[in-house]
Amino acid sequence: MNDSDESAGHAAQSRTPSKRKDAQRNKEALLDAAASVFVTSGVEAPVRDIAAKAGVGLGTIYRHFPTRADLIIAVYRHQVDACAEAGPTLLATSATPHAALGQWINQFVDFLVTKHGLAAVLQSDNAGFEALHAYFLDRLVPVCAHLLEAAADAGEIRSDLEAYELMRGIGNLCIGADSDPDYDARRLVELLIAGLRRPN
């Protein structure tokens, strides 16, 4: 290899990680846009709305996600990851552990809204749905448990709460939120979180 070949090789290598980072950022921006559209319009929202929100062409979406199911699954996993990563950050930056718990649950409720319609999309792929559900539990239950433990240790909430039990209850409160405009699931969830506080 001569010097010019070697320098060209180094240049190509230096560009590749940058391109990968750009591609990853673009994909995450697209998933954020899709999640936002799903929250307001449901998982059956037109793909062109997602493209417009993300500022990309339809071809870009289909290149990353050939089918709607692929996109919904990717949004689901992306939201799970974001929700899991938010827990420690909120605990470190919030005024109190209870405040961190409340903010995290708000994000969890947003995630649950994007989840509506997933089961119907995956009707023909039970194994796929089960894998996603397992991923959801593995990632989020420990985060919720850590937030509950921190708030209990601070004397803000009772100490006999189970993370899975609380998350299941929140999920049940969110059922119907997408089909009844008069049903305010978020308000009920806020009342639930306020009710976790220990009496003075």
Buried (B, 14 or more C-beta within 10 A) or exposed (E): EEEEEEEEEEEEEEEEEEEEEEEEEBBEBBBBBBBBBBBEEBBEBEBEBBBBBBEBEEEBBBEBBEEBBBBBBBBBBBBBBBBBEBBBEBBEEBEEBBBBBBBBBBBBBBBBBBBBBBEEBBEEEEEBBEEBEEBBBEBBBEBBBBBBBBBBEEEBBBEEBEBEEBBEEBBEBBEEBBEEEEBEBBEBBBEBBEEBEEEE
